[in-house]
Amino acid sequence: MAGKVVPAYITAALDMASLYGPEVDEACGVEEPAVDEWEEGVRYPTWDQLRALATLTDTTPTFFVRPLPRVTNEPSTLDFHLSLREKRATRSKPTVLGFTDAALVAVLGCVPGELGRH
Protein backbone atom coordinates (compact mmCIF):
# COMPACT_ATOMS: atom_id res chain seq x y z
CA MET A 1 0.00 0.00 0.00
CA ALA A 2 2.99 2.31 0.48
CA GLY A 3 4.83 1.50 -2.74
CA LYS A 4 7.18 -1.02 -1.21
CA VAL A 5 6.27 -4.16 -3.15
CA VAL A 6 9.36 -5.72 -4.77
CA PRO A 7 8.74 -7.06 -8.29
CA ALA A 8 11.35 -9.81 -7.88
CA TYR A 9 9.36 -11.19 -4.94
CA ILE A 10 6.29 -11.49 -7.17
CA THR A 11 8.34 -13.49 -9.64
CA ALA A 12 9.79 -15.64 -6.84
CA ALA A 13 6.36 -16.43 -5.37
CA LEU A 14 4.97 -17.39 -8.77
CA ASP A 15 8.03 -19.52 -9.55
CA MET A 16 7.89 -21.29 -6.17
CA ALA A 17 4.22 -22.09 -6.76
CA SER A 18 4.87 -23.06 -10.42
CA LEU A 19 2.20 -20.61 -11.55
CA TYR A 20 2.29 -19.11 -15.04
CA GLY A 21 -0.03 -17.84 -17.72
CA PRO A 22 -3.34 -16.03 -17.98
CA GLU A 23 -4.84 -18.07 -15.13
CA VAL A 24 -2.66 -16.09 -12.72
CA ASP A 25 -4.01 -12.78 -14.00
CA GLU A 26 -7.57 -14.09 -13.77
CA ALA A 27 -7.07 -15.30 -10.18
CA CYS A 28 -5.73 -11.85 -9.23
CA GLY A 29 -8.72 -10.11 -10.79
CA VAL A 30 -6.76 -8.45 -13.59
CA GLU A 31 -6.49 -8.80 -17.34
CA GLU A 32 -3.38 -10.16 -18.98
CA PRO A 33 -0.59 -8.92 -19.09
CA ALA A 34 -1.00 -7.13 -15.72
CA VAL A 35 0.90 -9.70 -13.62
CA ASP A 36 3.75 -9.74 -16.15
CA GLU A 37 3.85 -5.96 -15.84
CA TRP A 38 3.99 -6.24 -12.04
CA GLU A 39 7.01 -8.51 -12.44
CA GLU A 40 8.61 -6.00 -14.83
CA GLY A 41 7.99 -3.11 -12.42
CA VAL A 42 5.92 -1.09 -14.90
CA ARG A 43 2.50 -1.60 -13.26
CA TYR A 44 1.87 -1.63 -9.51
CA PRO A 45 -0.70 -3.99 -7.95
CA THR A 46 -3.49 -2.62 -5.78
CA TRP A 47 -3.84 -3.87 -2.21
CA ASP A 48 -6.70 -6.21 -3.18
CA GLN A 49 -4.70 -7.58 -6.11
CA LEU A 50 -1.69 -8.16 -3.88
CA ARG A 51 -3.85 -10.01 -1.36
CA ALA A 52 -5.25 -12.18 -4.17
CA LEU A 53 -1.70 -12.92 -5.35
CA ALA A 54 -0.67 -13.84 -1.82
CA THR A 55 -3.60 -16.23 -1.49
CA LEU A 56 -2.87 -17.75 -4.90
CA THR A 57 0.82 -18.30 -4.11
CA ASP A 58 0.18 -19.46 -0.52
CA THR A 59 2.17 -16.55 0.90
CA THR A 60 1.20 -13.38 2.75
CA PRO A 61 1.20 -9.78 1.50
CA THR A 62 4.25 -9.13 3.68
CA PHE A 63 6.19 -11.66 1.58
CA PHE A 64 6.21 -9.09 -1.23
CA VAL A 65 7.46 -6.15 0.86
CA ARG A 66 10.38 -7.68 2.73
CA PRO A 67 13.63 -5.71 2.78
CA LEU A 68 15.91 -6.31 -0.16
CA PRO A 69 18.82 -8.68 0.41
CA ARG A 70 22.30 -7.28 0.12
CA VAL A 71 23.40 -8.06 -3.42
CA THR A 72 26.99 -8.03 -4.61
CA ASN A 73 28.50 -8.55 -8.02
CA GLU A 74 31.29 -10.64 -6.61
CA PRO A 75 31.34 -14.21 -7.89
CA SER A 76 30.62 -16.95 -5.40
CA THR A 77 32.34 -20.32 -5.36
CA LEU A 78 29.24 -21.71 -7.06
CA ASP A 79 29.92 -19.61 -10.16
CA PHE A 80 32.93 -21.73 -10.98
CA HIS A 81 30.76 -24.83 -11.27
CA LEU A 82 28.54 -23.34 -13.98
CA SER A 83 29.21 -23.70 -17.68
CA LEU A 84 29.47 -20.55 -19.77
CA ARG A 85 26.02 -21.34 -21.19
CA GLU A 86 24.53 -21.60 -17.68
CA LYS A 87 26.16 -18.32 -16.65
CA ARG A 88 24.70 -16.56 -19.69
CA ALA A 89 21.25 -18.03 -19.00
CA THR A 90 21.21 -16.67 -15.45
CA ARG A 91 22.12 -13.20 -16.72
CA SER A 92 19.50 -13.09 -19.45
CA LYS A 93 16.66 -11.81 -17.28
CA PRO A 94 17.55 -9.07 -14.80
CA THR A 95 16.10 -9.10 -11.31
CA VAL A 96 13.58 -6.27 -11.04
CA LEU A 97 13.85 -4.71 -7.58
CA GLY A 98 11.56 -1.71 -7.93
CA PHE A 99 8.67 -0.12 -9.79
CA THR A 100 8.82 2.80 -12.16
CA ASP A 101 7.58 6.13 -10.83
CA ALA A 102 4.74 6.02 -13.38
CA ALA A 103 3.55 2.67 -12.03
CA LEU A 104 3.51 4.01 -8.46
CA VAL A 105 1.75 7.23 -9.41
CA ALA A 106 -0.94 5.28 -11.27
CA VAL A 107 -1.93 3.38 -8.10
CA LEU A 108 -0.76 5.54 -5.20
CA GLY A 109 -1.15 9.00 -6.70
CA CYS A 110 2.52 9.78 -6.04
CA VAL A 111 5.88 8.08 -5.49
CA PRO A 112 6.65 6.83 -1.93
CA GLY A 113 9.10 9.66 -1.15
CA GLU A 114 6.29 12.13 -1.80
CA LEU A 115 3.60 10.37 0.25
CA GLY A 116 3.90 12.78 3.17
CA ARG A 117 3.62 15.82 0.92
CA HIS A 118 0.07 15.08 -0.30
Secondary structure, 3 states (H helix, E strand, C coil): CCCCCCHHHHHHHHHHCCCCCHHHHHHCCCCCCHHHHHHHCCCCCCHHHHHHHHHHCCCCHHHHHCCCCCCCCCCCHHHHHCCHHHHHHHHCCCCCCCCCHHHHHHHHCCCHHHHHHC
